[in-house]
Amino acid sequence: MFKLSFIAARSCVVFAFAALSPFLGRSSAQDVFREVTYTYGASPTTHFAELDPETKRVFTGEHAAMATMKRHVPKSVTLDLAGATRAELSVEYWGGHIGTAGQRFRVNNHDWIDLPQPSGTPTEPQRYYRTLLGNNSAPIPLAQLRDGENAFRFTAGKQIAFANDWGFYWIYDFTARVYYDAAKKPHPTGEMIAPSAGSIFDDTLRLEVAASSPNGSIARVEFIGEYDDFDWDGDGVWREWQYATSHGVLHHHLGTVTRYPWRLKCDTRWLPDQAQPIRVRARITDSTGLTYLTPPVDNVVQRRTHRGVRMVKCDVVPEKWMSRAGKESPKGGFVLTPADLVGATFARLIVSTWSGDVEDTSVHELRLNGERLASRFGEFHNYDQDAIEVPLGRLKVGRNEISLFSTFPGHMFEINWPGPVLLIEYKK
């Protein structure tokens, strides 16, 4: 089994030392903004929890402390509002106990604002396991913010499905982002050098940008692309500006450079075949923390000569897709046509899980067509993203079923929305 666990399926060869940094939620053609990320703490205390404050559940045993659990009070977040035009919050969170709704935040004791939920679910998103990793945004009215320190609070609500009066979830980190009027805020600027509109790439994508700032030096440049891929950030959107964050740090993007020259080569061998051209842009951050997002370069065409990568998405993703205490999970899966397997040389299943490992010797496995494919490959009591090698002989034309089976009596082994994808490498 090939383990991802936050190592992107695409690795980038960087011509300068690379570091990662936070990114933004939704954006326009070009933006100027500043981000402040609240980080709860170093591993292993990397999250804080929210419990439905109106629960009547009686907590006993190992959960007895929840009866007196206090709401976490994050430290104040200092924001610069001079010249601000809008603001938003991006959040990394585990959706928690199945069915938990009322996941909200507020600023400076103003009204509660809903956290973003994944899209595309056949029923309410709370009926599916979910972990959202930073590529999301909830607008914050500027009138609710202060120039200086701002207090953010979070809360949980009732379970709207599969309820046992235990609405509960985790927040890993959150990022407050303030956008500015570019005419009133000296800021970094730049333009893409490579790729150019209409350019072609195969298994390597060359990226370069010219960057400068009136405020001083450039701290870093981050490249992102809009294309179809596994849903690394868990928002239910397949084609988007691809990235996810972990404690405010960017992952699963095209790459980062932290010194001149601002260029790199990105290994795109496992980027799935694209049905339409991709788009590319750069995020340029200077030493003062201001960031400029370049306009996108359109019509960048993927054209491979000798090989390709098919991506097959699950067409069945069950509600409450989990196993625990010897009960097999519902079955999800995908359908393969004869054409999907033509020329196939290698296959891997990309999957996002929660509590994919255990702390004892319990059986804890993912099954393909009723037989074990992988065992104990995620993280205990946390989310993980993994690439599991699939022997070609295990695949069949028609429906292929994915299920979980765990004998562990503790936390469930869960698959996150929108489900796994199968990547099939093939020769042309």
N, C-alpha and C positions, 0 to 999 in steps of 0.2 A: 504494500500500500504506500502510495506517495502522499506525504502529509503536507497540507497547505498551512493551516493554522496561522492565518494572516500573512503568509508568503504568497504574493500574487502569482496567478498562473502565468502571467507574463512577467518576465524579469527584464530589467533594463540595464544595458551596459552604459555607464555614465563616464563622460570624459573629464568630470571633476567630481570631487567628493560630494556624495549625495546625502541630504537629510530630509526628513519628512516634517510636515507642519499641518495645521488645521486648514480646512477649506470652507467653502461657502455653500449655502443652500441654493435656492433658485436664483438666477441672475439674468440680466438683460444683456444687450450687445456688448456693452463695456461698462464697468463699474469701478468706483473707488470706495473702499470700505476699510474698517478696522474690526478685528475680532478679539474677544476676550473669552478664554475657555476656563471654566471652573473644573478643576480636577480634585476629586474627593480625596485621593491618597495613593500611596504606593502599594504595589502588590504585597499581600493578598487582599487588603481592604480597599478594593478598587471600585466600590459602588456604595450607594446608600439606598435604603428601602422605603417604600411607602405602603402603608396598610390602611384599608378602608376604615376611617375613623368612627364609622357607625356600626361596625361589626358587633354582633352579639355572640360570636363564637366563643366557646370556653376552651382556652388553650391549656394543654397539659403536657407532661413529659418534656421532650426536647424542645418543644415550642412554647413552653410556659412563659418565657420572657416576653413573648409577643403581647401578653395581657397588659403589660406596662410599657410597651414600646412607645418611645417619644418620636415625634416628627423631627427629621433632620433639618437643621437650620444652616444652609450653606453660607459661607462667608460672603460679604458684600462683593459685588462685581463693579469695578470702576470703569465708567464709560465716558468718552469724549463726545459731546453732542454739538460742538461748534460746527455749523454748516451742515448738520444732519438733515437728511431727506426722508429716511425710513429706517426701520430696524426689524430684526427677526431673531428667533431663537432656533438653533439646531440642537437635537438631543440624541444621545446614544442611550438606548434603554432596552431592557428585556421586558417583554410584555407580561411576564409573570404568570400567575395562576390562570389557567384557561378561563375565558369569559370575563376577565377583569376589565371593567369599563371605567369611565370617569377619571381617566389619566390626564391630569391637567397641571398647569403652572400659573402663577401670577407674579406680578412685579409690584413691589412697593405697596402691597395690600390693595391693589386694584382688583377688578373682576378676574375670575378664573378663565383661562384660555386653554382650549383643547390641545393636547399634544398630537402631532401628525400620526396617522394610522396607515398601514399598508393599503394599497389599492388592488383592485382586481379580484377580491375574494367573492365567491358566489353568494355567501351570506355575510353576516356581520364579521368584520375582521377580528373581533374579540373571540370568535369561535375557533380561531387558528392560532397555533403557536407562532410567535413573531419576535424578532430581535431587529430593531432599527438602529443603524449605525451611522448617524451623522448627516447623511445625504437627504435631509428633510428640513423644512422650515415652517415655523408658525409666526405670522406677522405680529409685531408688538406695536401698539399705538405709541407714537413718539410722546404724546402727552402724559403717558404713564412713566416715562423715564426721567431721570435726573442727570444733570451734568455732574459727574462724580460717582458716589457710591449708590448702588442699587441692590435691593434685597429681592432675591428670587426664592419662591417656595413652590413645592409640589404636593400633590395629593392623589389619592386613589378613590375609586367608587366601588359600587356593588358589582358582582358578577352577573352578567346578563344571560349567561348560558352555563350549563354544567356546574351550577352553583352549589357551594357548601359554605356560604357566608364567610369567604376568605379572599376578598379582593386584595391583591398584593402584587407589587412589581418592583423592579430595580431600575435606578438611574445610574449609569456609569459616569457620565459627564454631560455638560451642556455648554454651548458656545453662544454668546450674545454677539450679534453682528450689526454694526451701524454703518449705513451707507451715507455718502456725502455728495454735496454739489461740487463737481470737479472744478468748477470755475472759482470756488471759494476755498479750496483746500489744496495747497501745493502737494503734489503726489507723484509717485513713480509713473513712468510711461514706457512704452515699448511697442514693437511690432514683430510679428512672426516672420522669420526668414525661411524656415523650412518646417513643415512642407508648404508648398504653394498650392493655390486652387488648381485642380485638375491633375495634380501629381499622382503617381502610382507607387504603391508599396506592396511588398510580399510578406516575407517572414521577418523583416526588419523595417522599422519606421524611424527615419531620421528627424530629429526635432531640434530647432534652434530659434532663439529670439534675441533681438536687440533690446537692451534694457538700460535705463538710467533714471536718476531721481534728483530733483533740486534740493532734497533734504539731506543728501549724503550718499552713502553706499547702498548697493543692492544686497539684501541679506540672502534671498533665495528666489528661485524661479521654479514653479511647479507646472507641469504639462498635464492636461487632461484631454480626453476625447469623448465624443458622442458616438456611440455604436451599440450594437446588440451584444450582450454578454450575460453570463450568470449574474443573478441579482445579488451582488456582494453586500449591498447596504440594506437589503431586506424590505425595501419600500414597495415591492410588487411591480416595479417598472423595469422592463428588460432593456429597451433602448433609451438611453439617457446619457447625461454627462457622468461618466463612470468614476466613482470613488467610494470609499467608505472611510470612516475614521475610528480610531481606537484611542480613547482618552485625548481627543482633539488632534491626533496625529493622522495624517493622510496615508491611506493604503489603497491598493488596487486601482491606481491611476497610472499614467504613462511614465512618470518619473519626476525626480526633483534634482536640481543642481544648486549648490551653495557658493560657487565662485565662478568667475569668468574663465573661459568662455561659456556662455549660457546655452549649452547644447548637449545632446545625448543621443544614443541609439537605443531604441526600445525593441526588445525581442518579442515579436508578435506571433510566434509559431503556434501558440495555443489560442490565439484570438479566433473565435468562430468565423466561418464564412459569412460575409456581410452581403445582404440582399440589396443594399444601397450604399452610396458613398458615406464615409464618416466625416466628422468635423473635428478640428483640433484648435485649442487655444492655450494661452499661458496665463498664469497668475504670477505677478511680479510684486514682491514685497520688499520694501526698503528697511533701513535700519531703525526707522521710527515706528515700524509696525503697520504703516499704511500699505494697502494692497491695491494694485490696478489689474483688472482683468481685461485682456486684449479682446478685440472682436474676433469671432471665430473664423478660421480658414475653412471654407466650404469645399465640397466636391473632391475630397481626397479618396482615391479609389484603391481598394484592395484587389490585387490581381496575382494569384498564385499560379505557377506553371506546372509543377510536378506533384503537388500534394494539396490537401485541403483538410478542414476540420468542420464536420457537421455537428450542430448542436440540436439535441432532441429534448424538448421540455416535457415535463409531466403534464398529461391532460387530466389526470385524476389526483387531486390533493385533498385528502380527507380532513374534515374537522377533527380536532383533538387527536392528531396523528402521534400517538405515543404508545409505549409499552411499560408495564411495571408489574412486579410480583407474579411473574409467570403467565401473564395474559398477553397474547400476541396483539399487535396493533392492527388497526384497519389497514387495508391494502390500498396503496396508491400506485402510480406507475405511468408508463409511456407506451406508445405503439411504434413499432418499427416496420417499415416497408422494405421490400426486397432491395430497393434502390439505396436505402440507408446503409446497407452492409456491403455494397459493391466496392471492391478495392480496399476494404478495411484492413488496417495494420495494427491499430492500437485503440483502446477505449478506456475512458476514465469517467467515473461518476463524481460530480461535484455536489456536495451536500452541506447545508448549514444545520447544525444540531444544537441542542441544549442538554447538558448533562450526558454527553456521549461516552463517558467513562464512569467507573464506580470505584469505591474505596475498599472493596473486598474482592473475593473471587467469583462473584455472581456472573452468570451468563448474561451478556449484554451485547447483542449483535444486530447487525443490519442484514436482511435477507433479500436475495434476488430470486424471484420465481421459486420461493419456498425453501431455498438453501442458503446457508450462511455465506455472505460475501466478505464481511469485515466485522471485527469484534473490538470493542473498547478502543475506539480511535479518536474520540473527542476529548473534552475536558469535563471533569466532575464538577457539577453545580456551576457551570458556566457555559457560554456559547463557544462554538468552534466552527471552522470552515475547512473541509478536507477534500482532497482528491483521491479517490479510491480506484485503483486499477481494476478493470473488469476484463477477465479473460474472454476473448471473442467467442469461445465455445459456449459461454454462459448466456449469450444473447440469442434471441429467436425472432423470426418474423412474426408480427402480430403483437399481442399485449404482453408486456413484461411487467411483473408486479414487484413492488418494493414494500417490505414490511419490517417492523422492529420486533425483537423479542428480548425481554429482560426478566430475570428472576430476582433482581434487586428489589428489596422491600421498601427502599427509600424513595428518592425523587425519581420521577418519570424520565425515560429516555425519549426525547422529543425531536421531531423534524420541523424546522421553521418554514413558514410561507416565504416564497411561492413554490417550494419544493425543489428537489434535485434536478440537475440536467445531466444528460449523457453526452460527452464529447467523443466523437469517433474520428480518428485520424485515418485518412485514406489516400491511396495513390491515384493519380490521374492517368 
